[in-house]
Amino acid sequence: MKAIIIDDEPKARNLMRILVEENCPKITEIYEAGDLLSGVAIIKEKAPNIVFLDIEMPEHSGLEILNFIEKDVVNFEIIFTTAYSEYAIQAFQLSAIDYLLKPIRPKQVREAVDKAVEFMGKNQINTKLEELKQSLSQNNFKKIGLPVNDGIKFVDFNEIIMLAADGMYTNITTIDEETMCISKPLKHFVGLLDNIPTFYRPHRSHLINLKYIKNYVKSDGGYIIMDNDKTVSISKDKKEEFLHIVQNL
């Protein structure tokens, strides 16, 4: 496999090269560029499989890469390198775009490259990058990128009824009654959706969208019935909090 490192800082490029060489044996050829346009020229000539791309560079941001490459011939995966804030990192996660947070660690590089290899041939970088740019520019997250068998599915938060833990997987049910089994644990989504006020975790095994509660039943210790007629238990220590929340909806 081939990779290119696009970063305006020579020291950062050198460090990334060392990390890739030492931790990613699948990558056998590495190219470098000090700005986006030089990197684009190398991409067109050498056709790398993975692009390590800094976001904040002079003249052109890494986010502009597809402005200079024909979208129908994009056949690489992007791994952004960034020192962005926690807010921006949430945008990356929701958009299913991989990133390496500076200062970069070897384990991060290995995991990011493994994920990039997994998504090769399911190229949705155009869609993922557009979702990322919208999230960053609007300061308003509306969708979440979910890894499914044939790529990434973007789902509006408002269309999610509930999320249920299934070991190291999560079953996500939407308003069209589709249930998707996603290869991420529930705690991953609890962290991602923490700032979305309509989501609430009444039990360690469930995260629900409060918009889709049909009934609260007091008997049998108390439980919730969602609009899709699925029942959700309420932990004893959450019952008072939950009742306070629903009474103020």
C-alpha positions in Angstrom: 0.0 0.0 0.0 1.0 3.6 -0.6 0.4 6.6 1.6 1.1 10.4 1.5 1.6 12.8 4.3 0.5 16.3 3.7 1.5 18.8 6.4 3.2 22.2 6.2 5.5 21.4 9.2 8.6 19.4 8.2 9.0 18.1 11.8 5.4 16.9 11.8 5.8 15.1 8.5 9.0 13.4 9.6 7.4 12.3 12.9 4.4 10.9 11.0 6.7 9.1 8.5 8.5 7.4 11.4 5.2 6.4 13.1 3.9 4.9 9.9 7.1 3.1 9.1 7.3 1.6 12.6 3.7 0.7 13.1 2.1 0.1 9.7 3.9 -2.7 7.8 1.2 -2.8 5.2 2.3 0.6 4.0 5.4 0.2 1.8 5.6 3.5 0.0 5.3 6.9 1.7 5.3 10.3 -0.1 5.3 13.8 1.5 4.0 17.3 0.6 4.3 20.6 2.4 1.0 22.1 1.1 -2.3 20.9 -0.2 -1.8 21.6 -3.9 1.6 19.8 -4.0 -0.1 16.9 -2.2 -2.9 16.8 -4.7 -0.4 16.7 -7.6 1.3 13.7 -5.9 -2.0 12.0 -5.3 -2.9 12.3 -9.0 0.5 10.9 -10.0 1.1 8.2 -7.4 -2.5 7.2 -6.5 -1.9 6.5 -2.8 -4.3 4.4 -0.8 -4.2 6.5 2.4 -3.8 10.3 2.7 -2.6 11.7 6.1 -3.8 15.2 5.9 -3.3 18.2 8.2 -6.3 20.5 8.4 -4.7 23.9 9.3 -2.3 24.8 6.5 -1.4 28.1 4.8 -3.4 29.0 1.6 -5.6 25.9 1.6 -7.2 23.9 4.4 -7.0 20.2 4.2 -10.8 20.2 4.2 -10.7 21.7 0.7 -9.0 18.6 -0.8 -11.9 17.5 -2.9 -12.1 21.0 -4.5 -9.0 20.0 -6.5 -9.7 16.3 -7.3 -12.4 15.0 -9.5 -14.9 13.4 -7.0 -15.6 10.4 -9.3 -12.0 9.3 -9.3 -11.3 9.6 -5.5 -10.1 6.1 -4.4 -8.3 6.8 -1.2 -9.1 7.1 2.5 -8.3 10.3 4.4 -6.9 10.3 8.0 -6.9 13.9 9.2 -4.2 15.1 11.6 -5.4 17.9 13.9 -5.0 19.8 17.1 -8.7 20.9 17.0 -10.8 21.3 20.1 -13.1 18.8 21.7 -16.0 20.4 19.8 -14.4 19.7 16.4 -13.4 16.1 17.4 -17.1 15.4 18.0 -17.7 16.6 14.4 -15.1 14.1 13.2 -16.7 11.3 15.1 -20.2 12.0 14.0 -19.1 12.2 10.4 -17.2 8.9 10.6 -14.0 10.6 9.4 -10.9 9.3 11.1 -8.5 11.6 12.7 -5.2 11.7 14.7 -5.2 14.2 17.5 -1.8 15.9 17.9 0.5 14.9 19.6 0.1 11.7 17.8 0.7 8.3 19.4 1.7 5.0 17.8 -1.5 3.2 18.8 -3.6 5.9 17.2 -1.8 5.5 13.9 -2.2 1.7 13.9 -5.9 1.9 14.7 -6.6 4.6 12.1 -4.8 2.7 9.4 -6.6 -0.5 10.2 -9.9 1.3 10.0 -8.9 2.9 6.7 -8.0 -0.5 5.2 -11.4 -1.8 6.4 -13.3 0.9 4.4 -11.3 0.7 1.2 -13.5 -0.3 -1.6 -16.5 1.2 0.2 -15.5 4.7 -0.8 -17.8 7.3 0.7 -15.2 10.0 1.3 -17.2 12.6 -0.7 -20.2 12.2 1.6 -18.2 11.9 4.8 -16.2 15.0 4.0 -19.3 17.0 3.2 -20.9 16.0 6.4 -17.8 17.0 8.3 -17.6 20.4 6.7 -21.2 21.1 7.4 -20.8 20.2 11.0 -17.7 22.3 11.4 -19.2 25.4 9.7 -22.7 25.3 11.1 -21.7 24.5 14.7 -24.8 22.4 14.6 -24.7 18.6 14.5 -27.7 17.0 12.8 -26.5 13.6 11.7 -24.4 10.7 12.9 -22.3 8.4 10.6 -22.9 4.8 11.4 -20.5 2.1 10.0 -22.6 -0.5 8.3 -21.6 -3.5 6.1 -21.3 -1.6 2.8 -19.9 1.7 4.1 -21.3 4.5 6.2 -25.0 5.4 6.7 -25.8 8.9 7.9 -28.8 9.1 10.1 -30.5 12.3 11.4 -30.7 12.4 15.2 -34.4 13.1 15.0 -35.0 9.8 13.2 -33.4 7.6 16.0 -35.9 6.1 18.4 -33.6 4.2 20.7 -30.2 2.5 21.0 -29.8 -0.8 22.9 -26.6 -2.5 24.0 -25.8 -5.9 22.6 -22.5 -6.9 24.1 -19.8 -4.9 22.2 -22.4 -4.0 19.6 -25.4 -1.5 19.6 -28.8 -2.0 18.0 -30.1 1.3 16.7 -33.8 1.6 15.8 -35.1 4.5 13.6 -38.5 5.8 12.8 -38.8 3.8 9.6 -38.6 0.7 11.9 -35.2 -0.2 10.6 -32.9 -1.7 13.3 -29.2 -1.6 12.5 -26.5 -3.6 14.4 -23.5 -1.3 14.7 -20.0 -2.6 15.7 -19.6 0.0 18.5 -20.5 -0.4 22.2 -23.4 1.6 23.6 -21.0 3.8 25.7 -19.5 5.1 22.4 -22.9 6.6 21.5 -23.6 7.8 25.0 -20.5 9.9 24.7 -21.2 11.1 21.2 -24.9 12.1 22.0 -24.2 13.5 25.4 -24.8 17.1 24.1 -28.0 16.2 22.3 -30.7 17.1 25.0 -33.4 14.7 23.6 -31.3 11.6 24.3 -31.5 10.1 27.8 -30.1 6.9 29.3 -32.7 5.4 31.7 -30.9 2.1 32.0 -27.3 1.0 31.4 -28.5 -1.0 28.4 -30.5 1.7 26.7 -30.3 5.2 25.3 -33.6 6.6 24.2 -34.9 9.6 22.3 -37.4 11.3 24.6 -39.4 12.5 21.6 -40.6 8.9 21.0 -41.8 7.9 24.4 -45.4 6.6 24.2 -46.1 5.6 27.8 -44.6 5.3 31.2 -45.9 2.3 33.2 -45.6 2.4 37.0 -46.2 -1.3 37.6 -43.5 -4.0 37.7 -41.0 -1.4 39.0 -41.7 1.1 36.2 -40.8 0.9 32.6 -41.1 2.9 29.3 -43.0 2.0 26.2 -41.5 3.7 23.0 -43.5 4.6 19.9 -42.2 1.4 18.2 -43.8 -0.5 21.2 -40.4 -1.6 22.5 -40.2 -1.6 26.3 -37.2 -0.1 28.2 -36.5 -0.6 31.9 -35.7 2.3 34.2 -32.9 1.9 36.8 -34.0 2.5 40.4 -31.5 5.3 40.8 -32.8 7.0 37.6 -36.5 6.8 38.3 -36.9 10.1 40.1 -34.7 11.9 37.6 -36.6 10.4 34.7 -40.0 11.4 36.1 -38.8 15.0 36.6 -37.5 15.2 33.0 -40.7 13.9 31.4 -42.9 16.1 33.5 -41.0 19.1 32.1 -41.0 18.1 28.5 
